[in-house]
């Protein structure tokens, strides 16, 4: 879990040909299945410390990934003709 866990998920899922969105879906399911299996107090404590960071990352990723760049550029009045060939 945590930053290293997220990096490992992207690495593993990338090797399997999954998209970032699919990787996060896989990771969420893995957390859901693994959490009840934690058997030691220290394991549960460490997981609790890391889970807020992981869920924060999920939210940030989903927010950034849902951004429509074309709409942003349109709002900024940026067009394809911005760069003039000289």
C-alpha positions in Angstrom: 0.0 0.0 0.0 1.0 3.6 -0.1 3.1 5.2 -2.9 5.2 2.1 -3.4 2.1 -0.1 -3.6 0.6 2.2 -6.2 3.8 2.1 -8.2 3.9 -1.7 -8.1 0.3 -1.9 -9.2 0.9 0.3 -12.3 4.1 -1.7 -13.1 2.4 -5.1 -12.7 -0.8 -4.1 -14.5 1.2 -2.4 -17.3 3.1 -5.7 -17.9 -0.3 -7.4 -18.2 -1.5 -4.8 -20.8 -4.0 -3.1 -18.5 -4.8 0.6 -18.8 -4.2 2.8 -15.7 -8.0 2.9 -15.2 -8.1 -0.9 -15.2 -5.1 -1.1 -12.9 -6.8 1.1 -10.3 -10.0 -0.9 -10.6 -7.9 -4.1 -10.0 -6.2 -2.4 -7.0 -9.5 -1.4 -5.4 -10.8 -4.9 -5.7 -7.5 -6.3 -4.3 -7.8 -4.0 -1.3 -11.4 -4.9 -0.7 -10.5 -8.6 -0.7 -7.3 -8.3 1.3 -8.4 -5.9 4.1 -10.4 -8.5 6.0 -7.5 -10.9 5.8 -5.1 -8.8 7.8 -4.2 -10.9 10.8 -1.9 -8.9 13.0 -2.4 -5.6 14.9 0.6 -4.0 13.3 -0.5 -5.1 9.8 -4.0 -3.5 10.4 -2.3 -0.4 11.8 0.0 0.0 8.9 -2.8 -0.5 6.4 -4.9 2.1 8.2 -2.1 4.6 8.0 -1.7 4.0 4.3 -5.3 3.6 3.1 -6.1 7.4 3.3 -3.2 8.1 1.0 -4.3 5.4 -1.4 -7.9 6.6 -1.5 -6.7 10.2 -1.9 -4.6 9.1 -4.9 -7.6 7.3 -6.4 -9.7 10.5 -6.1 -7.0 12.7 -7.6 -6.4 10.3 -10.5 -10.1 10.1 -11.3 -10.5 13.9 -11.2 -7.5 14.5 -13.4 -8.4 11.7 -15.7 -11.9 13.0 -16.3 -10.7 16.4 -17.4 -11.6 17.1 -21.0 -8.6 19.0 -22.4 -10.5 20.1 -25.5 -13.1 21.9 -23.3 -10.4 23.6 -21.2 -8.6 24.8 -24.3 -11.9 26.1 -25.7 -12.6 28.0 -22.5 -9.2 29.5 -22.8 -9.9 30.5 -26.4 -6.9 28.4 -27.6 -7.2 27.0 -31.1 -5.0 24.9 -33.3 -3.9 28.1 -35.0 -2.1 29.4 -32.0 1.3 28.4 -33.2 2.2 30.3 -36.3 4.7 28.9 -38.7 7.5 31.4 -39.3 
